[in-house]
Amino acid sequence: MKKDIKVVAAIIENENKEILCALRSPDMSQPNMWEFPGGKVEEGESLQAAIEREIKEELDCDVEALEIFNDNIHEYEKVIVNLVCLRCKLVKGVPQAKEHSKLIWLKRENLDSLKWAPADGPAVKQLIGS
């Protein structure tokens, strides 16, 4: 039986209406694919607390979780991921790539130029369409 994992990801938009995209490092699962930054929700943790903690750990900056943007389930070979993307506002600091290979800011219409991790695909489509 596959393991179920609940994961949160941040949709962070800057003042130029660009969205933060993170390139997974070669050491991560889904290597060298793009994603919205985030990580696993810990037991007893709210979605908002999880994304704020994960962004602090991964990007060394502070965000405020605003609302759920997209919630989908993707079945990988070994796990089933429930990815909840939350709109977040950057409140302190500048995102730094501590775990990712690279961070870039992209306009919505250019998001599909990247090779996204499959679980992030529905949120990318929704962003391009909104």
Backbone as CSV, one residue per row, in Angstrom:
resi,resn,N_x,N_y,N_z,CA_x,CA_y,CA_z,C_x,C_y,C_z
1,MET,0.832,-1.190,0.000,0.000,0.000,0.000,0.876,1.253,0.000
2,LYS,0.480,2.223,-0.794,1.257,3.464,-0.880,1.000,4.339,0.332
3,LYS,2.031,5.087,0.707,1.945,6.003,1.837,1.267,7.297,1.388
4,ASP,0.340,7.809,2.218,-0.291,9.111,1.964,0.509,10.200,2.655
5,ILE,0.822,11.266,1.922,1.580,12.386,2.492,0.824,13.677,2.211
6,LYS,0.637,14.497,3.252,0.026,15.825,3.080,1.153,16.841,2.990
7,VAL,1.140,17.628,1.922,2.199,18.590,1.647,1.574,19.960,1.384
8,VAL,2.239,20.997,1.857,1.809,22.368,1.572,2.836,23.029,0.657
9,ALA,2.354,23.950,-0.168,3.243,24.711,-1.051,2.773,26.162,-1.065
10,ALA,3.727,27.067,-1.231,3.434,28.501,-1.194,3.366,29.092,-2.592
11,ILE,2.274,29.796,-2.847,2.153,30.613,-4.057,2.456,32.039,-3.580
12,ILE,3.670,32.497,-3.874,4.120,33.820,-3.416,4.240,34.729,-4.640
13,GLU,3.510,35.836,-4.600,3.526,36.784,-5.719,4.235,38.058,-5.261
14,ASN,5.094,38.607,-6.130,5.785,39.850,-5.759,5.009,41.062,-6.277
15,GLU,5.560,42.239,-6.052,4.870,43.475,-6.448,4.745,43.615,-7.963
16,ASN,5.538,42.871,-8.721,5.462,42.888,-10.190,4.520,41.815,-10.729
17,LYS,3.751,41.193,-9.830,2.801,40.123,-10.202,3.521,38.885,-10.731
18,GLU,4.774,38.686,-10.283,5.522,37.477,-10.651,5.412,36.476,-9.505
19,ILE,5.481,35.194,-9.853,5.299,34.125,-8.885,6.625,33.408,-8.652
20,LEU,6.913,33.105,-7.381,8.169,32.445,-7.014,8.123,30.967,-7.393
21,CYS,9.120,30.531,-8.156,9.250,29.144,-8.602,10.591,28.610,-8.091
22,ALA,10.591,27.355,-7.639,11.794,26.762,-7.045,12.186,25.497,-7.803
23,LEU,13.464,25.386,-8.151,13.985,24.219,-8.866,14.475,23.188,-7.850
24,ARG,13.886,21.987,-7.902,14.286,20.909,-6.983,15.730,20.514,-7.275
25,SER,16.490,20.279,-6.221,17.898,19.915,-6.394,18.003,18.475,-6.903
26,PRO,19.175,18.095,-7.452,19.371,16.728,-7.942,19.227,15.669,-6.848
27,ASP,19.373,16.065,-5.565,19.271,15.105,-4.456,17.825,14.842,-4.023
28,MET,16.880,15.676,-4.445,15.491,15.537,-4.018,14.759,14.525,-4.896
29,SER,13.602,14.035,-4.404,12.751,13.248,-5.296,12.228,14.225,-6.353
30,GLN,11.849,13.735,-7.506,11.476,14.618,-8.634,12.610,15.617,-8.905
31,PRO,13.850,15.124,-9.083,14.995,16.038,-9.238,14.890,16.900,-10.486
32,ASN,15.428,18.117,-10.366,15.526,19.063,-11.479,14.181,19.419,-12.086
33,MET,13.123,19.324,-11.292,11.806,19.779,-11.731,11.440,20.990,-10.879
34,TRP,10.561,21.825,-11.413,10.150,23.037,-10.711,8.961,22.740,-9.809
35,GLU,8.858,23.514,-8.745,7.752,23.371,-7.802,7.521,24.713,-7.121
36,PHE,6.390,24.775,-6.415,6.171,25.872,-5.493,6.762,25.395,-4.170
37,PRO,7.569,26.230,-3.493,8.273,25.772,-2.295,7.320,25.421,-1.156
38,GLY,7.745,24.476,-0.337,6.937,24.046,0.802,7.439,22.721,1.321
39,GLY,6.555,21.949,1.937,6.973,20.656,2.471,5.860,19.973,3.234
40,LYS,6.240,18.906,3.929,5.271,18.058,4.625,4.644,18.763,5.823
41,VAL,3.369,18.474,6.014,2.640,18.956,7.187,2.920,17.970,8.327
42,GLU,3.347,18.493,9.466,3.626,17.637,10.616,2.339,17.326,11.367
43,GLU,2.353,16.224,12.116,1.180,15.796,12.874,0.679,16.907,13.790
44,GLY,-0.622,17.185,13.717,-1.238,18.194,14.568,-1.011,19.628,14.129
45,GLU,-0.327,19.824,13.000,0.014,21.169,12.524,-1.056,21.651,11.547
46,SER,-1.438,22.926,11.639,-2.385,23.484,10.670,-1.662,23.729,9.350
47,LEU,-2.434,23.846,8.262,-1.836,24.130,6.952,-1.071,25.447,6.995
48,GLN,-1.661,26.453,7.644,-1.029,27.780,7.720,0.288,27.711,8.492
49,ALA,0.282,27.028,9.632,1.515,26.910,10.431,2.573,26.131,9.659
50,ALA,2.151,25.088,8.934,3.092,24.260,8.183,3.785,25.069,7.087
51,ILE,3.013,25.845,6.309,3.646,26.581,5.199,4.537,27.693,5.738
52,GLU,4.129,28.346,6.801,4.964,29.413,7.370,6.276,28.833,7.912
53,ARG,6.216,27.660,8.548,7.426,26.993,9.069,8.320,26.533,7.916
54,GLU,7.715,25.867,6.923,8.504,25.333,5.801,9.231,26.447,5.044
55,ILE,8.567,27.558,4.794,9.202,28.654,4.046,10.337,29.255,4.866
56,LYS,10.146,29.370,6.171,11.232,29.870,7.044,12.443,28.931,6.936
57,GLU,12.203,27.607,6.986,13.297,26.628,6.919,13.948,26.588,5.536
58,GLU,13.131,26.561,4.473,13.656,26.368,3.119,14.190,27.637,2.472
59,LEU,13.535,28.773,2.731,13.876,30.003,2.008,14.410,31.114,2.900
60,ASP,14.462,30.877,4.210,14.991,31.843,5.167,14.302,33.201,5.077
61,CYS,12.969,33.171,4.953,12.186,34.399,4.959,10.843,34.084,5.612
62,ASP,10.076,35.116,5.902,8.786,34.929,6.565,7.650,35.228,5.609
63,VAL,6.650,34.346,5.614,5.433,34.573,4.841,4.230,34.482,5.770
64,GLU,3.143,35.079,5.306,1.859,34.949,5.984,0.947,34.173,5.051
65,ALA,0.404,33.058,5.528,-0.530,32.264,4.731,-1.856,33.009,4.657
66,LEU,-2.386,33.174,3.435,-3.617,33.931,3.249,-4.830,33.030,3.052
67,GLU,-4.764,32.140,2.052,-5.911,31.287,1.734,-5.452,30.097,0.908
68,ILE,-6.281,29.057,0.891,-5.990,27.902,0.035,-6.289,28.293,-1.402
69,PHE,-5.331,28.014,-2.294,-5.485,28.337,-3.712,-5.852,27.091,-4.519
70,ASN,-5.211,25.966,-4.215,-5.437,24.729,-4.969,-5.178,23.556,-4.030
71,ASP,-6.016,22.520,-4.151,-5.885,21.324,-3.318,-6.080,20.130,-4.241
72,ASN,-5.033,19.331,-4.447,-5.172,18.186,-5.343,-4.389,16.981,-4.814
73,ILE,-4.716,15.841,-5.371,-4.041,14.594,-4.991,-3.344,14.045,-6.223
74,HIS,-2.062,13.696,-6.059,-1.298,13.109,-7.165,-0.667,11.804,-6.690
75,GLU,-0.850,10.770,-7.483,-0.300,9.461,-7.132,1.017,9.257,-7.870
76,TYR,2.092,9.168,-7.095,3.412,8.850,-7.635,3.618,7.344,-7.523
77,GLU,4.778,6.866,-7.953,5.062,5.429,-7.932,4.968,4.835,-6.521
78,LYS,5.527,5.554,-5.526,5.590,4.998,-4.174,4.713,5.703,-3.145
79,VAL,4.249,6.913,-3.448,3.448,7.673,-2.479,2.260,8.353,-3.157
80,ILE,1.273,8.691,-2.344,0.147,9.510,-2.798,0.266,10.841,-2.070
81,VAL,0.409,11.915,-2.840,0.624,13.241,-2.271,-0.649,14.071,-2.371
82,ASN,-1.085,14.578,-1.230,-2.166,15.573,-1.199,-1.457,16.923,-1.080
83,LEU,-1.387,17.651,-2.195,-0.689,18.937,-2.231,-1.698,20.070,-2.090
84,VAL,-1.526,20.847,-1.033,-2.378,22.006,-0.793,-1.522,23.252,-1.012
85,CYS,-1.852,24.014,-2.059,-1.126,25.250,-2.356,-1.865,26.414,-1.704
86,LEU,-1.121,27.201,-0.958,-1.712,28.352,-0.277,-1.117,29.637,-0.837
87,ARG,-1.985,30.626,-1.056,-1.477,31.956,-1.397,-0.796,32.494,-0.145
88,CYS,0.398,33.042,-0.327,1.155,33.575,0.808,1.687,34.957,0.465
89,LYS,1.813,35.773,1.504,2.369,37.112,1.339,3.736,37.122,2.004
90,LEU,4.737,37.603,1.272,6.077,37.745,1.828,6.046,38.906,2.818
91,VAL,6.388,38.634,4.071,6.312,39.697,5.075,7.681,40.149,5.595
92,LYS,8.704,39.283,5.442,10.031,39.678,5.929,11.103,38.864,5.219
93,GLY,12.141,39.569,4.769,13.286,38.898,4.158,13.137,38.719,2.654
94,VAL,14.170,38.145,2.066,14.218,37.847,0.632,14.430,36.342,0.502
95,PRO,13.596,35.654,-0.284,13.763,34.204,-0.414,15.166,33.816,-0.876
96,GLN,15.768,32.849,-0.170,17.097,32.324,-0.483,16.973,30.832,-0.799
97,ALA,17.672,30.365,-1.817,17.634,28.937,-2.174,18.572,28.161,-1.255
98,LYS,18.049,27.653,-0.139,18.862,26.880,0.797,18.840,25.393,0.441
99,GLU,17.680,24.880,0.019,17.548,23.462,-0.329,17.377,23.261,-1.829
100,HIS,16.886,24.277,-2.511,16.643,24.185,-3.951,17.893,24.593,-4.735
101,SER,17.944,24.162,-5.998,19.066,24.548,-6.861,18.978,26.008,-7.278
102,LYS,17.735,26.506,-7.425,17.549,27.845,-7.968,16.147,28.341,-7.641
103,LEU,16.004,29.663,-7.502,14.703,30.311,-7.361,14.581,31.353,-8.462
104,ILE,13.393,31.441,-9.064,13.153,32.497,-10.054,11.746,33.052,-9.861
105,TRP,11.554,34.286,-10.320,10.228,34.912,-10.328,9.754,34.927,-11.775
106,LEU,8.543,34.439,-12.021,8.003,34.367,-13.383,6.597,34.914,-13.449
107,LYS,6.272,35.561,-14.566,4.889,35.986,-14.831,4.041,34.741,-15.041
108,ARG,2.751,34.834,-14.686,1.826,33.699,-14.826,1.870,33.077,-16.213
109,GLU,1.859,33.939,-17.238,1.777,33.429,-18.611,3.031,32.656,-19.038
110,ASN,4.114,32.788,-18.269,5.353,32.077,-18.604,5.577,30.819,-17.756
111,LEU,4.673,30.538,-16.824,4.867,29.390,-15.931,4.981,28.072,-16.680
112,ASP,4.239,27.938,-17.785,4.270,26.658,-18.505,5.547,26.456,-19.322
113,SER,6.480,27.404,-19.252,7.773,27.230,-19.930,8.712,26.347,-19.104
114,LEU,8.335,26.063,-17.846,9.160,25.243,-16.962,8.638,23.813,-16.926
115,LYS,9.529,22.878,-16.544,9.138,21.476,-16.364,8.784,21.280,-14.889
116,TRP,7.477,21.209,-14.607,6.963,21.167,-13.244,6.863,19.748,-12.713
117,ALA,7.032,19.592,-11.397,6.741,18.328,-10.728,5.252,18.051,-10.950
118,PRO,4.872,16.803,-11.234,3.479,16.496,-11.579,2.440,17.001,-10.585
119,ALA,2.712,16.919,-9.288,1.720,17.352,-8.295,1.453,18.855,-8.360
120,ASP,2.418,19.638,-8.851,2.257,21.092,-8.944,1.482,21.507,-10.201
121,GLY,1.322,20.594,-11.146,0.674,20.909,-12.419,-0.691,21.542,-12.319
122,PRO,-1.621,21.002,-11.509,-2.945,21.615,-11.411,-2.912,23.064,-10.943
123,ALA,-2.039,23.381,-9.979,-1.936,24.772,-9.491,-1.362,25.677,-10.584
124,VAL,-0.397,25.177,-11.347,0.185,25.961,-12.454,-0.925,26.287,-13.466
125,LYS,-1.698,25.269,-13.847,-2.795,25.498,-14.807,-3.803,26.513,-14.277
126,GLN,-4.120,26.411,-12.998,-5.077,27.336,-12.399,-4.507,28.763,-12.389
127,LEU,-3.227,28.916,-12.076,-2.597,30.244,-12.064,-2.593,30.863,-13.455
128,ILE,-2.261,30.059,-14.468,-2.213,30.586,-15.840,-3.612,31.021,-16.279
129,GLY,-4.612,30.274,-15.841,-5.985,30.570,-16.238,-6.648,31.671,-15.450
130,SER,-6.026,32.099,-14.336,-6.701,33.114,-13.503,-6.190,34.510,-13.767
